[in-house]
Amino acid sequence: MTKKNRKLWLTAYHEAGHAVVLYRTAGHVGGHVSIVRRTKEGRVQMGCALDGVSDSFNSEHMEATILSCYAGGHAQRSLEPTCGAEGCEEDDAQAEEQLRLLGWEHREQELRERSLALTRKHWAEIVAVADELLRLRVLDDVEVEALSDAAAGDSDAIRDLALCRAARGQELQEWRKRAQRQ
């Protein structure tokens, strides 16, 4: 595997980890998930997961966001233990800031452990989302949720995803192109 393909592969699992854990703890993904290479403030950034709860002050939403922050690193280390914290700096900083704002610094280890347990519990879902990310590069929240549900055993989820994609057809294709250019 080339270095570029390895990075894309790890990024897909990292972003899938964020998305699936957020879905399973907050009840929704809240936005699209991408493994498109971008530049941010002059540096290259791989991946993007937008969540719809990070601006909420609901304690359950804040907890879900923190769990999701840690899940990306857990997913990539589950896939390749030698990668360490590579690519997790911003996620860890976001979690640390939220812990500080909430006065939950004492809960850091507890939340890291819960995030790891959630990553392991939902591993099949993370794999399904990562595989589809590697194929399409960007997924909307409905796609992530349906893929997760299907991998978790919901027999209607794949059919629902196919119907959704068929109904949205050209609109979804155009959205995917726009999302990859952003």
C-alpha positions as CSV (number, residue, x, y, z in Angstrom):
1,M,0.0,0.0,0.0
2,T,1.4,3.4,-0.9
3,K,1.8,6.1,1.7
4,K,-1.0,8.1,0.1
5,N,-3.4,5.1,0.1
6,R,-2.5,4.3,3.7
7,K,-3.3,7.9,4.7
8,L,-6.7,7.8,2.9
9,W,-7.5,4.4,4.4
10,L,-6.7,5.5,7.9
11,T,-8.6,8.8,7.4
12,A,-11.7,6.8,6.2
13,Y,-11.7,4.8,9.4
14,H,-10.9,7.8,11.5
15,E,-13.8,9.8,10.1
16,A,-16.2,6.8,10.1
17,G,-15.3,6.4,13.8
18,H,-16.3,10.0,14.6
19,A,-19.6,9.7,12.6
20,V,-20.8,6.3,13.9
21,V,-20.0,7.0,17.5
22,L,-21.8,10.4,17.2
23,Y,-24.8,8.7,15.6
24,R,-25.0,6.1,18.2
25,T,-24.7,8.5,21.1
26,A,-26.5,11.7,19.8
27,G,-28.9,9.9,17.5
28,H,-27.8,11.6,14.4
29,V,-24.7,12.4,12.4
30,G,-25.6,16.0,11.8
31,G,-23.8,16.6,8.6
32,H,-21.7,15.1,5.9
33,V,-18.5,13.0,6.3
34,S,-15.6,13.4,3.9
35,I,-12.1,12.1,3.2
36,V,-11.4,14.7,0.6
37,R,-8.0,16.3,0.9
38,R,-8.4,20.0,1.9
39,T,-6.2,22.9,2.9
40,K,-6.9,24.7,6.2
41,E,-5.0,27.8,7.2
42,G,-2.2,26.9,4.9
43,R,-1.8,23.3,5.8
44,V,-3.2,20.1,4.4
45,Q,-6.1,18.6,6.3
46,M,-7.5,15.1,5.5
47,G,-11.1,14.3,6.4
48,C,-14.0,16.2,7.6
49,A,-16.9,15.2,9.9
50,L,-19.5,17.8,10.6
51,D,-21.6,17.3,13.6
52,G,-24.8,19.0,14.5
53,V,-24.4,19.0,18.3
54,S,-21.1,20.7,19.0
55,D,-22.9,24.1,19.5
56,S,-25.4,22.6,21.9
57,F,-25.0,23.0,25.6
58,N,-27.1,20.0,26.4
59,S,-24.9,17.8,28.6
60,E,-25.8,14.6,26.6
61,H,-24.9,16.3,23.3
62,M,-21.6,17.6,24.8
63,E,-20.7,14.2,26.1
64,A,-21.6,12.7,22.6
65,T,-19.3,15.2,20.9
66,I,-16.4,14.4,23.3
67,L,-16.9,10.7,22.8
68,S,-16.9,11.2,19.0
69,C,-13.7,13.3,19.2
70,Y,-11.9,10.3,20.7
71,A,-13.5,7.7,18.5
72,G,-11.6,8.8,15.4
73,G,-8.3,7.9,17.0
74,H,-9.6,4.7,18.5
75,A,-10.9,3.6,15.1
76,Q,-7.6,4.3,13.3
77,R,-5.6,2.6,16.1
78,S,-7.9,-0.4,16.0
79,L,-7.1,-0.7,12.3
80,E,-3.4,0.0,12.6
81,P,-2.1,0.1,16.2
82,T,1.3,1.5,15.0
83,C,-0.2,4.8,13.8
84,G,-0.5,6.1,17.4
85,A,-2.2,9.6,17.7
86,E,-1.3,10.6,14.1
87,G,-4.0,13.0,12.9
88,C,-5.7,13.2,16.3
89,E,-4.3,16.5,17.5
90,E,-7.3,18.7,16.6
91,D,-9.7,16.1,17.9
92,D,-7.9,15.8,21.3
93,A,-7.7,19.6,21.5
94,Q,-11.4,20.0,20.8
95,A,-12.2,17.3,23.5
96,E,-9.9,19.0,26.0
97,E,-11.5,22.4,25.4
98,Q,-15.0,21.0,25.9
99,L,-13.9,19.1,29.0
100,R,-12.4,22.3,30.4
101,L,-15.5,24.4,29.6
102,L,-17.8,21.9,31.3
103,G,-15.5,21.4,34.3
104,W,-15.2,17.7,33.3
105,E,-11.5,17.4,33.3
106,H,-11.8,14.6,35.9
107,R,-13.9,12.7,33.4
108,E,-11.3,12.5,30.6
109,Q,-10.2,8.9,31.2
110,E,-13.8,7.7,31.7
111,L,-14.9,9.3,28.4
112,R,-11.8,8.0,26.5
113,E,-12.6,4.5,27.8
114,R,-16.3,4.8,26.9
115,S,-15.4,6.0,23.4
116,L,-13.1,3.0,22.9
117,A,-15.9,0.6,24.1
118,L,-18.3,2.3,21.7
119,T,-15.8,2.0,18.9
120,R,-15.4,-1.7,19.5
121,K,-19.1,-2.3,19.9
122,H,-19.9,-0.5,16.6
123,W,-16.9,-1.7,14.7
124,A,-18.9,-3.4,11.9
125,E,-20.7,-0.1,11.4
126,I,-17.4,1.8,11.3
127,V,-16.1,-0.6,8.7
128,A,-19.2,-0.2,6.5
129,V,-19.0,3.6,6.6
130,A,-15.3,3.6,6.0
131,D,-15.6,1.3,3.0
132,E,-18.2,3.5,1.4
133,L,-16.1,6.6,2.2
134,L,-13.2,5.0,0.3
135,R,-15.5,4.3,-2.6
136,L,-17.4,7.7,-2.8
137,R,-15.1,10.1,-0.8
138,V,-18.0,11.9,0.8
139,L,-21.3,10.7,2.4
140,D,-24.2,12.7,3.7
141,D,-25.7,12.1,7.1
142,V,-28.6,9.9,5.7
143,E,-26.1,7.6,4.0
144,V,-24.0,7.3,7.1
145,E,-27.0,6.5,9.3
146,A,-28.4,3.9,6.8
147,L,-25.0,2.2,6.4
148,S,-24.6,2.0,10.2
149,D,-28.1,0.7,10.6
150,A,-27.6,-2.0,7.9
151,A,-24.3,-3.1,9.5
152,A,-26.0,-3.3,12.8
153,G,-28.6,-5.7,11.4
154,D,-31.5,-3.5,10.2
155,S,-32.7,-5.5,7.2
156,D,-34.6,-2.5,5.8
157,A,-31.7,0.0,5.9
158,I,-29.9,-1.0,2.7
159,R,-33.2,-0.9,0.8
160,D,-34.0,2.5,2.3
161,L,-30.5,3.7,1.3
162,A,-31.0,2.5,-2.3
163,L,-34.4,4.1,-2.4
164,C,-33.0,7.4,-1.0
165,R,-30.1,7.4,-3.5
166,A,-32.5,6.6,-6.4
167,A,-34.9,9.3,-5.4
168,R,-32.2,11.9,-5.0
169,G,-30.3,10.7,-8.1
170,Q,-28.8,13.7,-10.0
171,E,-29.2,16.0,-7.0
172,L,-27.1,13.7,-4.8
173,Q,-24.4,13.4,-7.5
174,E,-24.2,17.2,-7.9
175,W,-24.1,17.6,-4.1
176,R,-21.3,15.1,-3.9
177,K,-19.2,17.0,-6.5
178,R,-19.8,20.3,-4.7
179,A,-18.9,18.8,-1.4
180,Q,-15.6,17.4,-2.8
181,R,-14.7,20.9,-4.1
182,Q,-15.3,22.8,-0.9
